[in-house]
Amino acid sequence: MKKRVVLALGGNALQKNGEATAEAQKSVAVKVGEVIAELADKYEIVVAHGNGPQVGNILIHEESSSTKKAPAMPLETAVAMSQGQIGYWLTQAINNAFIKKGRKTKVVTIISQVVVDRNDSAFRNPTKPIGQFYKKEEALRLAKEKGWTVKEDSGRGWRRVVASPKPIDIVESKTILELVSDGVIVIAAGGGGIPVYKTKVLKRIKGVDAVIDKDFAAEKLAELVKADIFVSVTAVPNVYINFGLPEQEALGEITANEILAYKKYGYFKAGSMLPKVEATVNFAKRGGVGIITDIENLKEALSGKAGTIIRKK
């Protein structure tokens, strides 16, 4: 039987050198498609992906062209738009990679709603910057007009900030599981998923403006589809301690508790390697194999010969 793998592609996976146009990003997706086509003989594959650059562009377009007749779409809808956009690029790339091999495959993108707790403490302290930069006066005006929370961002200007709650469920998980079990390559939980919550009385689903971390959402997806392996595919081949310094050291095979000890001493930065480490550790603690590596070393890492490989013991 094939092992089931969830691949969480980094938000910049389609913008390795700052590619901005759709065609440029689609050309980068070709490499992803080729790798997945090569792995599909051995693994059942689910692909999750980030959307930071793409949803940021969508928001800028929405906000800059907003009028009374055509108002800007809310953030949760912009996330859905980015899922369709990136899912289209990846689906096409994977299909074309199989055609190049003279074969056919089944691949589909599922627009995914990820359930969060409306009482998550993240909603009381929004920290995730989104959209464009503003001057202070304009940012404060928009905050008053639209009910936004705005903060100064590292000396670069002011931006809107939103909550980043933890995922607790995925609405479409059973459908995704059925498709994967039927041999379909599924692209899901894009950009961390569309944040939704369930109302208390009728348990209806409603969207909420927030940003769910891609790695946490992908790990939840891996759990729900009963994956054997979860891979956070990032820009570097390994997790490092003392990253960027002369004494930097790559981590290879390691236990969950060992890498958590490095986390305790602050080796991993929030917004960078930290969520990847936390997500893969969560998966490893459930008995699966967690891997952090780049797309170039993905095949070798799945064979245990490259990357940072995290196990429970």
VEXDREN-2710 file (C-alpha; in Angstrom, 1 decimal):
% VEXDREN-2710
k/r/px/py/pz
1/MET/0.0/0.0/0.0
2/LYS/1.1/3.5/-0.7
3/LYS/2.0/5.8/2.2
4/ARG/-0.2/8.9/2.4
5/VAL/1.6/12.2/2.5
6/VAL/0.5/15.8/3.1
7/LEU/2.8/18.4/1.6
8/ALA/2.5/21.9/3.0
9/LEU/4.1/24.2/0.3
10/GLY/5.4/27.5/1.7
11/GLY/3.6/30.8/0.8
12/ASN/6.5/31.8/-1.4
13/ALA/6.7/28.5/-3.2
14/LEU/5.4/30.1/-6.4
15/GLN/7.4/33.3/-6.0
16/LYS/11.0/32.1/-5.5
17/ASN/12.5/35.2/-7.1
18/GLY/9.6/37.6/-6.5
19/GLU/7.6/36.5/-9.5
20/ALA/4.6/38.8/-9.8
21/THR/2.6/37.9/-12.9
22/ALA/0.4/34.9/-13.2
23/GLU/2.4/33.4/-16.0
24/ALA/5.7/33.7/-14.0
25/GLN/4.2/32.0/-11.0
26/LYS/2.6/29.3/-13.2
27/SER/6.1/28.6/-14.6
28/VAL/7.4/28.1/-11.1
29/ALA/4.6/25.7/-10.4
30/VAL/5.8/23.5/-13.2
31/LYS/8.6/22.3/-10.9
32/VAL/6.2/21.5/-8.2
33/GLY/4.0/19.5/-10.7
34/GLU/7.0/17.5/-11.9
35/VAL/8.0/16.6/-8.4
36/ILE/4.5/15.5/-7.4
37/ALA/4.1/13.5/-10.6
38/GLU/7.3/11.7/-9.8
39/LEU/6.2/10.9/-6.2
40/ALA/2.7/9.8/-7.1
41/ASP/3.8/6.3/-8.0
42/LYS/4.9/5.7/-4.4
43/TYR/2.7/7.9/-2.4
44/GLU/-0.9/9.1/-2.0
45/ILE/-0.6/12.9/-2.1
46/VAL/-2.5/15.8/-0.6
47/VAL/-1.1/19.3/-1.2
48/ALA/-1.7/22.3/1.0
49/HIS/-0.1/25.7/0.3
50/GLY/0.5/29.1/1.6
51/ASN/-1.0/32.2/0.0
52/GLY/0.8/35.2/1.6
53/PRO/2.0/37.0/-1.5
54/GLN/-1.1/36.2/-3.6
55/VAL/-3.8/37.1/-1.1
56/GLY/-1.8/40.2/-0.3
57/ASN/-2.0/41.2/-3.9
58/ILE/-5.7/40.4/-4.0
59/LEU/-6.4/42.6/-1.0
60/ILE/-4.4/45.5/-2.5
61/HIS/-6.4/45.3/-5.7
62/GLU/-9.7/45.0/-3.8
63/GLU/-9.0/47.9/-1.5
64/SER/-7.5/50.2/-4.1
65/SER/-10.4/49.9/-6.5
66/SER/-13.2/49.7/-4.0
67/THR/-16.3/51.8/-4.8
68/LYS/-19.9/51.9/-3.5
69/LYS/-21.1/49.9/-6.5
70/ALA/-18.2/47.4/-6.3
71/PRO/-17.0/47.3/-2.7
72/ALA/-13.9/45.4/-1.7
73/MET/-14.4/41.7/-0.8
74/PRO/-13.8/40.8/2.8
75/LEU/-10.6/38.9/3.8
76/GLU/-12.2/35.5/4.2
77/THR/-13.5/35.8/0.6
78/ALA/-10.1/37.0/-0.6
79/VAL/-8.6/33.8/0.9
80/ALA/-11.2/31.8/-1.1
81/MET/-10.2/33.7/-4.2
82/SER/-6.5/32.8/-3.6
83/GLN/-7.3/29.1/-3.1
84/GLY/-9.0/29.0/-6.5
85/GLN/-6.1/31.0/-8.1
86/ILE/-3.3/28.9/-6.7
87/GLY/-5.2/25.6/-7.0
88/TYR/-5.7/26.3/-10.7
89/TRP/-2.0/26.8/-11.2
90/LEU/-1.0/23.7/-9.3
91/THR/-3.7/21.5/-10.8
92/GLN/-2.6/22.5/-14.3
93/ALA/1.0/22.0/-13.5
94/ILE/0.4/18.5/-12.1
95/ASN/-1.8/17.5/-15.0
96/ASN/0.8/18.7/-17.5
97/ALA/3.6/16.9/-15.7
98/PHE/1.6/13.6/-16.1
99/ILE/0.9/14.3/-19.7
100/LYS/4.6/14.9/-20.3
101/LYS/5.1/11.4/-18.9
102/GLY/2.5/10.0/-21.3
103/ARG/0.1/9.3/-18.4
104/LYS/-3.2/10.6/-16.9
105/THR/-4.1/11.3/-13.4
106/LYS/-6.9/12.6/-11.2
107/VAL/-6.2/15.9/-9.5
108/VAL/-8.6/18.4/-7.9
109/THR/-8.6/21.5/-5.8
110/ILE/-11.1/21.6/-2.9
111/ILE/-12.0/25.1/-1.7
112/SER/-11.6/24.4/2.0
113/GLN/-13.2/26.0/5.1
114/VAL/-11.2/25.6/8.3
115/VAL/-13.1/25.8/11.6
116/VAL/-11.8/28.0/14.3
117/ASP/-13.0/28.8/17.8
118/ARG/-14.7/32.3/17.8
119/ASN/-13.4/32.6/21.4
120/ASP/-9.8/31.9/20.5
121/SER/-7.6/34.4/22.4
122/ALA/-6.1/35.4/19.0
123/PHE/-9.2/37.4/18.3
124/ARG/-8.5/39.6/21.3
125/ASN/-5.0/40.3/20.2
126/PRO/-4.7/40.5/16.4
127/THR/-1.1/40.2/15.3
128/LYS/-1.0/39.1/11.6
129/PRO/-0.3/41.9/9.2
130/ILE/-2.1/41.8/5.9
131/GLY/-2.5/44.0/2.8
132/GLN/-0.8/47.2/1.9
133/PHE/1.2/49.7/3.9
134/TYR/-0.3/53.0/4.9
135/LYS/0.9/56.3/6.5
136/LYS/-0.1/56.5/10.1
137/GLU/-2.9/59.1/9.6
138/GLU/-4.5/57.1/6.8
139/ALA/-4.2/53.8/8.7
140/LEU/-5.9/55.4/11.8
141/ARG/-8.7/56.8/9.6
142/LEU/-9.3/53.4/8.0
143/ALA/-9.3/51.8/11.4
144/LYS/-12.1/54.1/12.5
145/GLU/-14.1/53.8/9.3
146/LYS/-13.8/50.0/8.8
147/GLY/-13.3/48.8/12.4
148/TRP/-9.8/47.5/11.6
149/THR/-7.0/47.0/14.0
150/VAL/-3.8/48.7/12.7
151/LYS/-0.3/48.6/13.9
152/GLU/3.1/49.9/12.8
153/ASP/5.1/47.2/11.0
154/SER/8.9/47.2/11.6
155/GLY/9.4/50.8/10.5
156/ARG/8.0/50.2/7.1
157/GLY/4.6/51.8/7.6
158/TRP/1.2/50.9/9.2
159/ARG/-0.8/47.9/8.2
160/ARG/-4.0/46.2/9.1
161/VAL/-3.6/43.3/11.5
162/VAL/-6.0/40.4/12.0
163/ALA/-6.3/37.4/14.3
164/SER/-4.4/34.1/13.6
165/PRO/-6.5/31.5/15.4
166/LYS/-5.6/27.8/15.6
167/PRO/-7.5/25.4/13.3
168/ILE/-9.8/22.8/15.0
169/ASP/-11.5/21.1/12.1
170/ILE/-11.9/21.2/8.3
171/VAL/-15.4/21.2/6.9
172/GLU/-14.5/19.2/3.8
173/SER/-12.2/16.7/5.4
174/LYS/-14.4/13.7/4.8
175/THR/-14.7/14.5/1.1
176/ILE/-11.0/15.0/0.9
177/LEU/-10.4/11.6/2.6
178/GLU/-12.7/9.9/0.1
179/LEU/-11.0/11.4/-2.8
180/VAL/-7.5/10.6/-1.6
181/SER/-8.6/7.0/-0.9
182/ASP/-9.8/6.8/-4.5
183/GLY/-6.4/7.8/-5.8
184/VAL/-7.0/11.5/-6.4
185/ILE/-4.3/14.0/-5.8
186/VAL/-6.0/16.7/-3.7
187/ILE/-5.1/20.3/-3.2
188/ALA/-6.8/21.6/-0.1
189/ALA/-6.6/24.0/2.9
190/GLY/-4.9/26.6/0.7
191/GLY/-3.6/29.6/2.6
192/GLY/-4.5/27.9/5.9
193/GLY/-8.1/27.6/4.7
194/ILE/-11.0/30.0/4.8
195/PRO/-11.5/30.8/8.5
196/VAL/-15.1/29.9/9.6
197/TYR/-16.8/29.3/12.9
198/LYS/-20.0/27.5/13.9
199/THR/-22.8/29.5/15.4
200/LYS/-23.9/28.4/18.9
201/VAL/-27.6/27.9/18.4
202/LEU/-28.0/26.5/14.9
203/LYS/-24.4/25.3/14.3
204/ARG/-24.4/27.1/11.0
205/ILE/-21.1/28.0/9.4
206/LYS/-20.0/31.6/9.0
207/GLY/-16.9/33.2/7.7
208/VAL/-14.7/35.4/9.8
209/ASP/-11.8/37.7/8.9
210/ALA/-8.7/36.0/10.1
211/VAL/-5.6/34.3/8.8
212/ILE/-4.9/30.7/9.8
213/ASP/-1.2/29.6/9.7
214/LYS/-0.7/27.4/6.7
215/ASP/1.4/24.8/8.6
216/PHE/-1.0/24.4/11.5
217/ALA/-3.9/24.0/9.0
218/ALA/-2.0/21.5/6.9
219/GLU/-1.0/19.5/10.0
220/LYS/-4.7/19.4/11.0
221/LEU/-5.5/18.2/7.4
222/ALA/-2.8/15.5/7.7
223/GLU/-4.4/14.3/11.0
224/LEU/-7.9/14.2/9.5
225/VAL/-7.0/12.3/6.3
226/LYS/-5.0/9.8/8.3
227/ALA/-1.6/10.7/6.7
228/ASP/1.5/8.7/7.4
229/ILE/3.9/11.6/6.7
230/PHE/3.5/15.4/7.0
231/VAL/6.1/17.6/5.2
232/SER/6.5/21.3/5.6
233/VAL/8.1/22.3/2.3
234/THR/10.1/25.5/2.8
235/ALA/13.0/27.4/1.3
236/VAL/15.8/25.6/3.1
237/PRO/16.8/21.9/3.0
238/ASN/16.9/21.5/6.8
239/VAL/16.0/23.1/10.1
240/TYR/19.1/24.8/11.5
241/ILE/20.3/26.0/14.8
242/ASN/22.3/29.2/14.8
243/PHE/20.9/29.8/11.3
244/GLY/22.9/32.3/9.2
245/LEU/25.8/32.3/11.5
246/PRO/29.2/30.7/10.9
247/GLU/28.4/28.0/13.4
248/GLN/25.0/27.1/12.0
249/GLU/24.2/23.4/12.2
250/ALA/21.7/21.4/10.2
251/LEU/19.4/19.1/12.1
252/GLY/18.8/15.6/10.5
253/GLU/16.9/12.9/12.2
254/ILE/15.6/14.1/15.6
255/THR/13.0/13.3/18.2
256/ALA/10.1/15.6/19.0
257/ASN/11.4/16.2/22.5
258/GLU/14.9/17.0/21.2
259/ILE/13.8/19.6/18.7
260/LEU/11.5/21.1/21.4
261/ALA/14.5/21.6/23.5
262/TYR/16.1/23.8/20.8
263/LYS/12.8/25.7/20.6
264/LYS/12.9/26.4/24.3
265/TYR/16.2/28.1/23.8
266/GLY/14.8/30.4/21.1
267/TYR/16.6/28.9/18.0
268/PHE/13.4/29.2/15.8
269/LYS/11.8/32.5/14.9
270/ALA/8.1/33.2/15.0
271/GLY/6.7/33.8/11.5
272/SER/9.6/31.8/10.0
273/MET/10.7/28.4/11.2
274/LEU/8.8/28.2/14.5
275/PRO/5.3/27.3/13.2
276/LYS/6.9/24.7/10.9
277/VAL/8.7/23.1/13.8
278/GLU/5.6/23.2/16.0
279/ALA/3.3/21.7/13.3
280/THR/5.6/18.9/12.4
281/VAL/6.2/18.1/16.1
282/ASN/2.5/18.0/16.7
283/PHE/2.2/15.5/13.9
284/ALA/5.1/13.4/15.1
285/LYS/3.7/13.2/18.6
286/ARG/0.6/11.6/17.1
287/GLY/2.8/8.8/15.8
288/GLY/3.4/10.0/12.3
289/VAL/6.6/11.2/10.6
290/GLY/7.2/15.0/10.3
291/ILE/9.6/16.4/7.8
292/ILE/10.9/19.9/7.1
293/THR/12.9/20.3/3.8
294/ASP/12.8/22.1/0.4
295/ILE/11.3/21.0/-2.9
296/GLU/14.7/20.0/-4.3
297/ASN/15.3/17.5/-1.4
298/LEU/11.8/16.3/-1.0
299/LYS/12.2/12.9/-2.7
300/GLU/15.3/12.1/-0.7
301/ALA/13.7/13.3/2.5
302/LEU/10.7/11.0/2.1
303/SER/13.2/8.2/1.8
304/GLY/14.8/9.2/5.0
305/LYS/18.0/10.5/3.3
306/ALA/17.7/14.2/3.6
307/GLY/15.9/17.0/5.4
308/THR/15.0/17.3/9.1
309/ILE/13.0/14.2/10.0
310/ILE/11.1/14.3/13.3
311/ARG/9.7/11.2/15.0
312/LYS/8.0/10.7/18.3
313/LYS/10.9/8.7/19.8
END
